[in-house]
Amino acid sequence: MAARSGSEFLGRLAAARVHVEIQGETLTGGVAAHPAFRNVVRSFAELYDMQHDPAYRDILTYPSPTTGDPVATSFLQPRTPEDLVQRRQAFKLWADRSFGMLGRTGDYLNSALMALASAEDWFAQAGAQYGENIRRYYEKVREEDLLCTHTLIPPQANRAVSGSQQAGGSLMAHIVREDDNGIVIRGARMLATIGPFADELLVFPSTVLRNTPEDKQYSFACAIPNDATGLRYLAREPLDYGRPRHDHPLGSRFE
């Protein structure tokens, strides 16, 4: 699978069973049709359609190193000045389409994964499998053109104490056990922008950790499908009020 079209993005979202709590309502799928999300979801679909528009595709895509099929330019590992120019032009095309008003577009975390994969040798210092894992995940997201969200910080119910002390240590997402299948995580994280309609959630170590022994159970990184069992999104109040574009030109498209 190469760079997605808008219809392919919408089709994958329609098949996902993402659990979202929003204003007292519980969704388990159907995100693209919900009034809080349907307009911004279509704005994202327009971005993916641009990858196939003859006017933009040579900037927004490049040949995959593994298949030769067109993949998004935001995955391109720059090795020449021309590569950097193409990346800049691609970012600007998407930003211009939304007037810079979309809080998080796919090129953001695509670029982060590109940078992490470029550091494969650094990750391999802890074990060859770690370098291989980050490279393989980057390639998966690139070849499937997945839309990723991420979360970095714990809920701040009490700003007087560290994240690991919130609610006696139980509020912040933490490792409760490890087994042959990996780690089991319980707890909450914050600020997964575009979470309800992304494909994958990247959970990175919190930026407030200080590498103390007490922080060990909170120090982890993982990537999971957005409709994984046990994953729940608690959405804030939406700012798309269902008004026409001429009355609410930004909120009706880019909320």
N, C-alpha and C positions, 0 to 999 in steps of 0.2 A: 504493500500500500504506500502511495506517495503522498505528496501534499494534498490535504483534504479540500473539498469544496464545501460551500455552506450547507448543502443538502446532506452531505456525509456527516458533517458535524452535528446537525439536527437529528439525523437518524440514530447516531450513537447515543445522543442524549435521551432520545425517546425510549431507547431500550434499557437505559439505566434505571435502577431503583434507588435513587438517592433519597436518604431520610433527611428532611428539612422541617424544622419547627419555625413557623413564622406567624406572629400576631395571633397566637392561640390555635393556629391550624397546623395539622401534621400532614406533610406530603411524603409519600413513598413512591416516587416517580411522578411523571407529569409536570416536571419543573418548567419545561419550555412553554407550557400552556398557562401557567399561573400568572395573574396580572402583575405580580411584583417582578417577574423575571422575563416575560415573553418579549418585551421590546428590546431589552439589552441583549438577550440571546440572539435576536435577529440582527442586531448590530454586529455581534461577533460573527454570525454567519456571513455577513457582507464582507468582513475582513478575509475570511477564508475564500470567498468567491473571487476576491481580487487576485489570489494566487493563480487563477486560471484565466484571468482577463489578459488578452494579448497585449494590452497597453502596459501591464505591470508585471507579468509573470517572469520576465527575464531579470527583473530586479528582486522580486520577492521569492524566487526559487533558484536553486542550483542543482547540478546532478549529484545524486547520492553516491558517496564513495563505494558503497557496497552493491547497489543495484543499478545505478545509472539513471534511475527515475528522478523526477524533480522533487526536491524536499525544500522545506522553508529555509530561507537565507539566514534566519536567526540561529540556526544550528551550525552555520559555517565556521570552522576554525580558521581564523585569519592568518595567512602566511605571507601575504604580499600587501602592498599599499592598495592595490585594486580590490582585494578582499574587504579591506576596511571601508573603502568607499562604497562598495555594494551593500555592506551591512548598514552603514549610515543611511543610504538612500532607502533601504527597505524599512527601517524604523520610521523614517520620516513619512513615508507613504501611509503607513497605518496610523501614525499620530495625526497626520493631516485629515484623515477620514473622520476622526472623532474630535478634531479640534483640541487634541490633548486631554479630553475630558473623561476618557476611560481609565479608571484607577489602576487596572492591571490587564494588559494584553498578553497573549501567549509568548511574544518575543522576549518578554522579561525573563521568565524562568527557562525558556529555551536557551537563552544566552548563559544563564547560570549553570545549566547542565553541561553546556559546551565547555565552559571554563573548568568545571570539575573533571570532565573526561580528559581534558588537556593535561590535568595533573594526575593522570593514572599512575605514573611512577611514584609519586609522593604517597598516594594511598597504598601502593604495593609495599611500602616500607613496613607496614604492619602485617603483611601477608599478601601473597600474590593474588588471592581470591578477592581482596578488597579493591585492588586496582581493576581487576577484571569485572567485578560487579558494577562499578561506577561507569565503566566504558559500555558495558552491555545495556545498562539501563538508559544511558544517553542515546544509544543506537535504537533502542526500542521506541523511545518517545519521538525520535527523529523520523523513523520509518513509518510510524503510525500517525504522526502529526498530532500527538495528544496535547490537550490543553491542561496545563498543570496550575494548581494553586499551592500555596505553602503557608506554614504557620511557624512563628518564631518565639512567641512570648507566652507566659502563663497568665491566667486571669489574675487581676490585681484587686482582690476583694479587700485586702488590708495592706495599704502601701507602707505601713510602718515595719513590715517584716519581709524577708526574702520570699521568693516564689516557693522554695522548698518548705516554708513554714506556713503557707496559706492553708487554713482549715486543718491544722495539725499535720500537714504534708500530704493530705489526701486529695486536695483540689487540683493541683498541678499534675498534668499527665506524667505518669511514672511507670517504671517496670515493676510489675508485681510478681512475675516469675519468668524463668527461661526453661525451654524444653527442646526436644529434637527439631521442632518446627520453627524455632526462633524465640522471640520475646513476646510476652503478653503485656499490653499497656492498658492502663486505666487512668481516667482523669480528663481534664479539659485543657484546651489551648485556645489562643485568641488570634483574630485578624486574618482569617483565611479568605482574603479578597477573591471574589468570583467563585467561592467554594461551591455553592449549590449547582452550578452548571459546568464545572470543570470535569476532566476525565480522571485525574489522579491528584492525590494529596501528598505533598512532600512535607515531612515533619523533620525539621532541623533542630539541633540542640539550641536551647534557649540562650539568648544573648545575655541573660542576667546571671548565668552560672559562673562560678569562680573556681572550679576545679578542686573543690574540697571533698573530703571523703563523704560528706553528707549529700553531695550533689550526684553521686554515682548513679543512683536509680533514676535520675532525671536526665542523664547524659546518653542520648541515643539519637539515631537518625534512621528514617525509613521512608518508603514510598508505598502507598496503598491505593487500590482502586477507590473511586469516590463513593461507590455504593457497597463497600465492604461491610460485612455483618458487624454490627456493634458501633459503627461510625454514625454520629448524629451531628447535624449542623443546626445551630441556634442562630437564626438570622435577626439582624436589627430591623427597625422600622424602615420600610421602603420609602423612597422619595419619588418614585414614579406614581403619580396620582391618577393615572388613567386619562389625563387631559390631552387634547390634540397637540400635534407637534408645533403648530403655530403659536399656541399659548405657552407650552413648556418644551421648547426646542432641545434643551439639554437633558432634563430629567426623563423625558419620554423616550430617549434613545440610549443614553449613556449611564443611567443610574446603576 
